[in-house]
Amino acid sequence: MKTEVLEVTEKSDSILERAAELIRSGALVGIPTETVYGLGANAYNRDACLNIFKAKGRPADNPLIVHIARPEDAENIAYTNALYYKLAVRFMPGPLTVILPKKDIIPDSVTAGLDTVAIRCPANPVANRLIEIAGVPIAAPSANKSGMPSPTSAVHVYNDMNGEIPMILDGGECEVGVESTVISITDDSIMLLRPGQVTVEMLSEVCENVSVSSAVIEELKPGEKALSPGMKYKHYAPVANLYLVNGEYIDFVSFTKEKSTKEKCAVMCYDEEIALYEKEILLPVGKKDDIKEQTKRLFNLLRKADELGVQTIYAHLPKKEGAALAIYNRMIRACAHRILGGENG
């Protein structure tokens, strides 16, 4: 299969019409969103959604997120409540996914057999316009091979999916850089299942009862079901071995400079640390306090490390609070919980 890459904006209706027809016919399309690129299929088409799992090599018990053009479109596929609409007013369109009881129109291949469905209304104008033109909700996990760093550019999607899908829509680099925040809700409470740009603090402004699943920072227990994408398996991982370094107990610069004399490794350092190195392979993540920039660069840097052919990557242990929790969650899974110095030394 030849994979076509087409540059688009929300005004590229002729191209988006072609992509929409592919979606309606059961094909897969690489789609830009504000978070990461998605691998989209008609959410009503069981076989098309199964092909997502095949193309990605994704485990069948890892549910997909369904993307809609408007928050009220959730009524077609799920049972909503008042809290959903409060969240919609505050965060939609945007990088928030809400898990709701599903309607029968959504096949089990989308939800991994669960009786709930994950719903998101993307803010990216290309993604939103495509859903509107297609006239169907679009199921779309990240458009990468399962377990690898998520794609934040069309080039990343092409590298992973060339020959697997007919079309990739190139909408430029993703603004956020990590996947959406995923939450489950009841009438009066929220549980965070996957952190993202929408933080616990932001959710607390809408609902007083916000809790965080232990799976956000810990491994799922044996036999425990994944209620959200990104909960169960090793995710976001480069080929190189990634280690997080606890700077409270290990001097990061001295430690990584010494490691660089013994092995071909890359160092994910803060911009303020660059001048302290000499010939080491550096992957600057941004300034120490610029969490937004660190988030945006994360997956691109993990992919770049593999392009450089390093065997090992060393990175700072992120904080587990605010917007940094999203970085912590991705990196703790990417490194399979390998922390040098330990969480508490």
Secondary structure, DSSP 8 states (H G I E B T S, - for coil): ---EEEE--TT-HHHHHHHHHHHHHT--EEE--SSS-EEEEETT-HHHHHHHHHHHT--TTS--EEE-SSGGGGGGTB---HHHHHHHHHH-SSSEEEEEEB-TTS-HHHHTT-SEEEEE----HHHHHHHHHHTS-EE--BSS-TTS----SHHHHHHHHTTTSSEEEE--S-SS-S--EEEEE-SS-EEEEE--SS-HHHHHTT-S-EEE-GGGTS---TT---SSTTSSS--S--SSEEEEE-TTTS-HHHHHHHHHTTS-EEEE--GGGGGG-SSSEE-----TT-HHHHHHHHHHHHHHHHHTT-SEEEEE---SSTTHHHHHHHHHHHTTT-EET-TT-
